[in-house]
Each structure stands twice: as C-alpha cells, then as structure tokens.
C-alpha cells in the first residue's frame, strides 16, 4: 500500500520538508469560506505539514496517508504542537470514497492534497469528491516548490548530476510542479465539474548544507536511502557537487489550485 517513504525517511520528511506559509492557509480558507464548523480531509498528509495549520481554521481535520511511519510522526507533531482536532487514518486515494461515505454526504468542506497528487489516479479521485462535499466546498491541490535537483542554479544542476550518478537513473519527475502537469490538474478539475481558480505564494528559502542534505534524504524511498555508515561519504560527494558555500538560496513557489463545486 505504501510508497516506500517509511522508516527514517518519515523523520527526514518532517524535519526538512518545507511547511506552508500562512498566506497559503489564508487562500484556502477564503476560497472555501472555511469556518469553525467545517471538516477537512487532508489526503496524502505526510507528517502533517498542511494538516496541522489548516486545523486551526476548522472544527476537525482527517489526515490520511498510505505510510504508517508518516502517520506516526504526524501524530507526534500534533501532540507537540497541541493540535487536538486532527484524526489520522491509514489509506490512499482509492480509499477516499469509502471514507467520504462514512463521513456522510455534504459533511466535508474540502479535500486538500499537498504535494501528493502526482502519486494518485487523480481523474477518478476528483470525480468521486464533487458529489459529497458541502455547498461551496471542493478540492485544493497544493504543490510546494520545485524539487531541489531541478532548479535553475549551479548548485541544483550539480546536485542533479550527483544524484543521477548515485542512483543510476535520470531524474525527470517534477512531482507535479511543472506547468504541463499543473495544466492537466486544471483540466481534470474542470472535467470533474469544479470551478477552477489558481493562486501562488512565492518566497526564497535560505538553506544550510545540512538542510539541503536533509531535503534530499526526505525525497528518497527508504530502500534508496544511504545507510548510516554510507552517509559521511554521501555528504562529502554532495558537498563537492553543490559547491563550498555555506548557504543555498532556493526559490519556492507554492502553487494552489482550488476546485469549487458549482
């Protein structure tokens, strides 16, 4: 059921993946007129980067993910942040219709999907949502920045060359952040009957070398994660690939597609 992002990867994911700026939550709250009476389902929730901040705007959130270790780390994060109104459920996109059926028609305000739609059968998924969300509700697809190794900077190009050599394969997946995939998402939302709007929040992240390395680890399935005794060598090769500077500037564009029921 899982995608291989378990074990230590869940901790790396929690520590090093970007969260979502407050402006992103504001856009979602405004788009769907979220209130303290609403219920949200965060599909592909990971360790709760989107789940926890949106919980502060609504009555309750269900965080759903196919990786048990991600959910365990998410529960810990919720306890540490004192966010009590989140429930966590093991499951993926094909399980969502059953969950929505259990919750009841028109009981959910919005299904949010942060940085995970590219793993899903999204045409089928989106068709299953429109008939069960409340009036004015819908789906939000939030992609949280271009992969570290596909950016327009010297250090990113060096990182890509190194990772392709280390992994023995080309790295071509944009994780749904490229314009071609975004357009497919917009078309799928429209085909499912949603009124589609788009917005974006942009900023520049300032990364240390440790944060850069941690971001790489967070993106590797557990089976491809360097073993602990390999990591010093991995870090040395990574340092040689990206350059000797202490800080790395990463432009981050959080793209937000909202589909509201008509």
C-alpha positions as CSV (number, residue, x, y, z in Angstrom):
1,X,0.0,0.0,0.0
2,X,2.8,2.4,0.9
3,X,5.2,4.2,-1.5
4,X,8.4,3.3,0.4
5,X,8.6,6.6,2.4
6,X,8.8,4.9,5.8
7,X,11.4,4.3,8.5
8,X,13.9,7.2,8.8
9,X,12.5,8.9,5.8
10,X,9.5,10.0,7.8
11,X,11.7,11.8,10.3
12,X,13.7,13.4,7.5
13,X,10.5,14.4,5.8
14,X,9.2,16.0,9.0
15,X,12.4,17.9,9.8
16,X,13.4,19.1,6.3
17,X,10.3,19.5,4.1
18,X,9.0,23.0,3.8
19,X,5.9,23.8,5.6
20,X,3.2,26.1,4.1
21,X,3.3,29.9,4.6
22,X,0.3,31.4,6.5
23,X,-0.7,33.0,3.2
24,X,-1.4,29.6,1.7
25,X,-3.8,28.8,4.6
26,X,-5.5,32.2,4.1
27,X,-6.1,31.5,0.4
28,X,-7.6,28.1,1.2
29,X,-9.8,29.5,4.0
30,X,-11.1,32.3,1.8
31,X,-11.6,30.1,-1.3
32,X,-13.9,27.7,0.6
33,X,-15.2,30.1,3.2
34,X,-13.9,27.8,6.0
35,X,-15.4,28.2,9.4
36,X,-15.1,26.6,12.9
37,X,-18.0,24.2,11.9
38,X,-16.2,22.7,8.9
39,X,-14.5,19.3,8.4
40,X,-11.5,18.9,6.1
41,X,-9.8,15.8,4.8
42,X,-6.1,16.1,4.0
43,X,-5.2,13.3,1.6
44,X,-1.6,12.3,1.3
45,X,-1.0,14.2,4.5
46,X,2.6,13.1,5.1
47,X,3.7,14.2,8.6
48,X,1.1,16.9,8.7
49,X,2.7,20.0,7.1
50,X,-0.6,21.1,5.7
51,X,-2.9,19.2,8.1
52,X,-1.8,21.0,11.3
53,X,-2.0,24.6,10.2
54,X,-5.4,24.2,8.5
55,X,-6.7,22.5,11.7
56,X,-6.6,25.9,13.3
57,X,-9.3,27.2,10.9
58,X,-11.9,24.4,11.2
59,X,-13.7,22.1,13.6
60,X,-11.7,19.0,12.6
61,X,-9.3,17.5,10.0
62,X,-8.8,13.9,9.0
63,X,-5.2,13.3,7.8
64,X,-4.9,10.3,5.5
65,X,-1.7,8.7,4.2
66,X,-0.7,5.3,3.0
67,X,2.6,5.3,5.1
68,X,2.2,4.2,8.7
69,X,5.5,5.8,9.7
70,X,4.4,9.1,8.3
71,X,1.2,8.9,10.3
72,X,3.1,8.1,13.5
73,X,5.3,11.1,13.0
74,X,2.3,13.2,12.2
75,X,0.6,12.2,15.5
76,X,3.7,13.1,17.4
77,X,3.8,16.5,15.7
78,X,0.2,17.2,16.6
79,X,0.9,16.4,20.2
80,X,4.0,18.6,20.2
81,X,2.0,21.5,18.7
82,X,-1.0,20.9,20.9
83,X,-3.4,20.4,18.0
84,X,-6.1,18.1,19.3
85,X,-8.7,18.3,16.5
86,X,-7.0,16.0,14.0
87,X,-7.6,12.3,13.4
88,X,-5.2,10.2,11.4
89,X,-6.2,7.4,9.0
90,X,-4.1,4.9,7.0
91,X,-5.2,5.0,3.4
92,X,-4.6,6.3,-0.1
93,X,-6.6,7.9,-2.9
94,X,-8.5,4.7,-3.7
95,X,-9.7,4.6,0.0
96,X,-11.1,8.2,-0.1
97,X,-14.6,7.4,-1.5
98,X,-15.2,4.9,1.4
99,X,-14.0,7.5,4.0
100,X,-16.3,10.2,2.5
101,X,-19.2,7.7,2.5
102,X,-18.6,7.0,6.2
103,X,-18.5,10.7,7.0
104,X,-21.7,11.3,5.1
105,X,-22.8,13.3,2.1
106,X,-22.1,17.1,2.3
107,X,-20.2,16.7,5.5
108,X,-16.8,17.7,4.2
109,X,-15.8,21.2,3.3
110,X,-12.7,20.5,1.3
111,X,-10.3,17.7,0.4
112,X,-6.8,19.1,0.4
113,X,-3.9,17.4,-1.4
114,X,-0.5,18.8,-0.7
115,X,2.4,17.7,-2.9
116,X,1.0,14.2,-3.4
117,X,-1.5,14.3,-6.4
118,X,1.2,13.0,-8.8
119,X,1.1,9.7,-7.0
120,X,-2.7,9.3,-7.4
121,X,-5.2,8.3,-10.0
122,X,-6.5,11.8,-9.9
123,X,-9.1,11.7,-12.6
124,X,-11.1,9.1,-10.7
125,X,-10.3,10.7,-7.4
126,X,-11.7,14.1,-8.4
127,X,-14.9,12.7,-9.9
128,X,-15.5,11.0,-6.5
129,X,-15.3,14.1,-4.5
130,X,-17.7,16.6,-6.1
131,X,-20.9,14.9,-5.1
132,X,-20.1,14.7,-1.4
133,X,-18.5,18.0,-0.3
134,X,-20.7,20.7,1.1
135,X,-22.0,23.6,-1.0
136,X,-19.2,26.0,-1.7
137,X,-16.7,23.2,-0.9
138,X,-14.4,21.3,-3.1
139,X,-10.8,20.2,-3.7
140,X,-7.5,22.1,-3.2
141,X,-4.3,20.9,-4.9
142,X,-1.2,22.5,-3.4
143,X,2.3,21.8,-4.8
144,X,5.1,23.0,-2.6
145,X,8.0,24.0,-4.7
146,X,10.2,22.5,-7.4
147,X,12.4,19.5,-6.5
148,X,15.8,20.6,-5.2
149,X,17.6,19.0,-8.2
150,X,15.5,20.6,-11.0
151,X,16.1,24.2,-10.2
152,X,17.9,26.9,-12.2
153,X,21.0,27.3,-10.2
154,X,24.5,26.0,-10.3
155,X,24.2,24.1,-7.1
156,X,20.9,22.5,-8.2
157,X,22.5,21.3,-11.5
158,X,25.4,19.9,-9.6
159,X,23.0,18.1,-7.3
160,X,21.2,16.6,-10.2
161,X,24.3,15.2,-11.8
162,X,25.5,13.7,-8.5
163,X,22.1,12.1,-7.6
164,X,21.7,10.6,-11.1
165,X,25.2,9.1,-10.7
166,X,24.4,7.9,-7.2
167,X,21.0,6.4,-8.1
168,X,21.9,5.2,-11.5
169,X,19.0,6.8,-13.3
170,X,17.8,10.1,-14.7
171,X,15.7,12.4,-12.5
172,X,12.9,13.8,-14.6
173,X,9.9,13.9,-12.3
174,X,8.8,17.4,-11.3
175,X,6.4,16.0,-8.6
176,X,3.5,17.8,-10.2
177,X,5.1,21.3,-10.0
178,X,5.7,21.8,-13.8
179,X,3.3,23.8,-15.8
180,X,2.3,20.9,-18.1
181,X,1.2,18.8,-15.1
182,X,-0.5,21.8,-13.5
183,X,-2.5,22.2,-16.7
184,X,-3.5,18.6,-16.6
185,X,-4.7,19.1,-13.0
186,X,-6.7,22.1,-14.0
187,X,-8.3,20.2,-16.9
188,X,-9.1,17.2,-14.6
189,X,-10.7,19.5,-12.0
190,X,-12.8,21.2,-14.7
191,X,-13.8,17.8,-16.2
192,X,-15.0,16.7,-12.8
193,X,-17.3,19.7,-12.7
194,X,-15.4,22.1,-10.5
195,X,-15.0,25.8,-11.0
196,X,-11.2,26.2,-11.0
197,X,-9.1,29.0,-9.7
198,X,-5.4,29.3,-9.2
199,X,-3.1,31.3,-6.9
200,X,0.5,31.2,-5.8
201,X,2.7,32.2,-2.9
202,X,6.4,32.7,-3.6
203,X,9.4,33.2,-1.4
204,X,13.1,32.3,-1.2
205,X,14.2,29.7,1.4
206,X,17.7,30.1,2.9
207,X,19.2,26.6,3.3
208,X,22.2,25.4,5.2
209,X,24.1,22.5,3.8
210,X,22.6,20.2,6.4
211,X,19.1,21.3,5.4
212,X,19.9,20.7,1.7
213,X,21.2,17.2,2.5
214,X,18.1,16.5,4.7
215,X,15.9,17.6,1.9
216,X,17.5,15.1,-0.4
217,X,17.1,12.3,2.2
218,X,13.4,13.3,2.7
219,X,12.8,12.6,-1.0
220,X,14.4,9.2,-1.2
221,X,12.4,6.0,-0.7
222,X,13.7,4.0,2.3
223,X,15.2,1.4,0.0
224,X,17.4,4.1,-1.7
225,X,18.3,6.0,1.5
226,X,22.1,5.7,2.1
227,X,22.8,3.5,5.1
228,X,24.1,5.4,8.2
229,X,27.7,4.2,7.5
230,X,27.5,5.5,3.9
231,X,26.2,9.0,4.8
232,X,29.6,10.6,5.6
233,X,30.8,9.6,2.1
234,X,27.4,10.7,0.6
235,X,27.7,14.1,2.3
236,X,31.3,14.5,1.0
237,X,30.2,13.8,-2.5
238,X,27.2,16.0,-2.2
239,X,29.4,18.9,-0.9
240,X,31.7,18.5,-3.8
241,X,28.7,18.5,-6.2
242,X,26.9,21.6,-4.9
243,X,29.9,23.8,-4.0
244,X,31.6,25.1,-0.9
245,X,29.2,27.9,0.0
246,X,27.6,27.9,3.5
247,X,24.1,28.9,2.4
248,X,21.9,28.0,-0.6
249,X,19.1,30.1,-1.9
250,X,16.0,28.1,-3.0
251,X,13.2,29.9,-4.8
252,X,9.9,28.2,-3.6
253,X,6.7,28.6,-5.5
254,X,3.6,27.2,-3.7
255,X,1.0,26.7,-6.5
256,X,-2.6,26.4,-5.3
257,X,-5.4,25.1,-7.5
258,X,-8.9,25.2,-6.0
259,X,-11.9,23.5,-7.4
260,X,-15.2,24.6,-6.0
261,X,-18.5,22.7,-6.6
262,X,-20.6,24.7,-9.0
